[in-house]
Amino acid sequence: MRVAIGSDHGGFRLKEEIKSYLIEKGYDVDDFGCYSEESVDYPDFAKKVAEAVAKGDYGFGVLMCGTGIGISIAANKVKGIRAALCHDGLTARLAKQHNNANILCMGGRTTGLETAKDIVDNYLSHEFEGGRHLRRINKIMDIENNG
Ligand code: RB5
C-alpha cells in the first residue's frame, strides 16, 4: 500500500522516524516534505498530502506538526479528507473503526516515538465498522457538499 507522509519543522523528526517505521513494515512511502528543521508553514504540507490522498493515489496519509493541531485543521479543508489527530492507540483505533480516517495526524512535540508507533499500529490493524458510523460520515460529506 502507498502512504503519503508530510510534516512541518515541528513534526520533522517524528516524520523521519515514522517514515522509516512504515518502510520497515513494507509500505511504499512518498515523503512530501518538509526535509529539514528549517521553519516552514504547515498548511503547505497538509495541502500536498491531503490532495494526494483525496485523489486516491494513496491508501492513507500521515501528517505531523508540533502539536498535530494546525496540520489536521488544514488537511480537513480538502474535500474528502478525514484527518484525525491521534494521541494514543485508542484514539487511532477509533479513528479507523468509527471515523474511517484517511489521514493520521500526530504532534512531533507532544507524542513520543513509541506512542507514535502504537498509533500507526492501531490504525493499520483495525477496520472501519460501517453501519451507524457510515451514516455519520455520510452526514459529514453532506456538509462538505451542500453546507
Ligand atoms: C510551528 O511552530 C507550530 O505552530 C506548528 O508546528 C503546529 O504546532 C501548529 O499547530
Residues whose N, C-alpha, C, O or C-beta is under 5 A from the ligand:
A	BS01	RB5	D8 G10 C65 G66 T67 G68 I69 G70 I71
